[in-house]
Amino acid sequence: MKFKFLVFTALLILSGLTESHAQTFKAGLIAGLNASQINGDNVGGYSNPGIRAGIRVSTILKDRLRVDTDMLFSQRGSRPSSTEFRATGQNWKFRMDYVEVPVTLRFSDWYVDDGDYYKVYAKAGLTYGRFFRSANSIDSPFRTLDEYIRPNDLAVTVGLGLYANKNVQTELNFTRSLFPFYVPQTGQPWSRFLVGYFFSIQIMYEI
């Protein structure tokens, strides 16, 4: 409920911004999916799907340059791939829910004259993530890990985007945490460092 209220409040603010400063700011709604994995979990592959949804405010610096600031609900985690399941019988799931705030610098190219927009762009920057809950299957090796997960996460992110038209864009991103979200110590339930990373694909409607 707190997250929904935050999103609703942010949308009201964004609406006011874009109406009064249309030449400086753009705003949009984001919906997509993450494909994630964890370095140190003893399984491989980007086999854990998760929801990615939220809002974006873009600050236009110059003709081709923008700073994108997002507020997202983002699901990360891990699970064995289908190949590993067939080989070992493992089929557990481990999911972590985050509120993410990526801040990225975008460079655009391929100007479309009749639509007054750029067709493609590349971007890079940093993502702050705040962990707030996890979900595990009963056989997950991480089901007792919650109290040891670091609440704050800093990651590097890079991406490519393509506009279908002036208002609709698709975007592919790769995000990798700079620090482990779990550091093993004596008496803790897992013996290896855990670092998360994921690909995401999303659609955005730009107001």
N, C-alpha and C positions, 0 to 999 in steps of 0.2 A: 504493500500500500504506500509506503514512504517513497519508493521508487516511482510509482505511477503519479503521485502528487508532484514529485520533483519534475518529472517530464512534462506534466500539464502546465506547471508554472513556467518552465523554460519555454514552452511553445507560445504562451501568451507574450512573454518578453520578446521572443524572436519575431513574432508577428508585428509588434510595435516597432522593432528595429528595422525590419525590412520595408515597412511602409514609409518610415520617416527618413531612412538613409539607404534608399534602394541602390544608389550608385556606389556605395562603400561596402555594404554587407549583402550577402546572400544567405539563405537558410534552407534547410531541407530535412526530410524524413528518411531514415535509413532502415532497411530490412535485409537480413542476410543470414548466412550460415558460417560457422567456424569448423575447420577440420584440424583437430589438435592432437598433440602427443607430448610426452614428457621424457626428457633425457634422464635416465637413471631408474626407470620403472621396469626394466627387464623385458619390455615388449617393444615392437616397432610398428611403423606405419602411421599415417594420419587417419586413423580409423575411428576416432571419437567425434561425432557430430555435435554441434551445439548452436543455440540461437544467438544471433547478433542483431540488435535493434536499438534505435535511438534517434538522435537529432544531430544536426550539424549547423554551425555558423561559419561562413567563409568571409574573411576580411580581405578585400581587394587592395593589394599594395600598388601594383602597376598593371599594365594591360595583360601580361601573361603570368603574373605572379599573384598567388593568394596564400594566406595562412588559413588552414582548415582546423577548426576546433570542434571535436565531437563529444557527445555524452552518450554512452552506450551501456546497455545491459549485454554482457558477454559471457558465454559458457565455454569453459576450457576443460581439459581432463585427459583421460587415458582409458584405453581398453585394448585387449588383444585383437589383432587383425583376423580376418577370416582364415588365412593360411595358418596362423598360430592356433586358432581354435581347432581346426582340423587335425593339426599335429599333436596338440597337447590336451585338448578338451577344455582349456581355459576360456571363460566367457564372462568375466567380471567387468563391471563398469565403475569408473570413478569420475565424478563431475565436480568442478569448482565454478561458482558463480561470482562474477566480478562486476563492479561498475567501473568502466574504463573512460578515460579522457585522453584520446590521442590529439596531439598538436603537431601538425605537419606543414611543411612548405611545399606548395604545388607550383609546377611549371607547366604551362599549357602550350599546345601547338595545333596546327592544321585548322586555320580559321575558316569558318563557314559564312560566306557573305550574306546569303539570304536569310540566315537565322541569327546573325550577330553573336556567335559563340565559337569557342575553340572545341574541336572534336576530340582530342586526346590530351592526356596529361600524365606526368610522373610526379611522385611525391615521396618525401622522406621526413622522419621526425621521431619524436619520443611519445610513449604512451604511459600514463600513470594509471595503475589499476588498484582498486580497493576490494579485497576479498571479503565476502560477507556470509557465505554458506557453502556447504558441499553436500553431495548425495552419492551414496555408494550402494552397489548390490551387496547382498549378504556375504558373498565370497570375495569381495574386494580386499586386496592386501593393504589398502589405505583407509579402511573404515574407521580406524582409531586415530587418524592423523590430524583431525580438525584443530585441536588445541595447539599444535606445533606449526601450523601453516602461518607464514608471515603475512600480516594483514595488508601490507603495502608492497606494490610491485612497480618496477620501472623497466620498460622494454623499449627496444628500437623497432621501428616499423617502416617498411617501404611499400610502395604500391603503384599500380597503373590503373588509369581510368579511361573510359570511352563513353561519349555522349551518344545516345540513340537519337535524341533531339535536344532542343534547348533546355528542356526541363527534366529529362530522364537520363540518368547515367548509371553505368555499371562499373564496379571497381573490384580489383583483386589486390589483396594485401598479404604481406608476410610479417609476422610479429614474433620477436624472440625476447624473452626476459633477459635482462643484464645480470641478474643475481638469482640464486636459488630461492624458491619459495619454501624450501624445507632444508635445514642443515642438521645432519645427524649428530646426536650427542649421546652420552652414556644413558641408558635407560629408555631411550626413545624407540618407537616401534618400527623404524626403517633404517637401514644401515648405509644408505647412499644419498648423496646430494640429489635433489630433484629440481630441474629447470624446465619450465614450460615454453612451448612455442607452437605456433599454429598458422595456417593459411585461412583467409576469410574471403568470401565472395559476397558482394552486396549490391543491392539496387537502391538508388536514392532518387527521390523526387524533389527537385529544387524549386522553391517558391519564387 
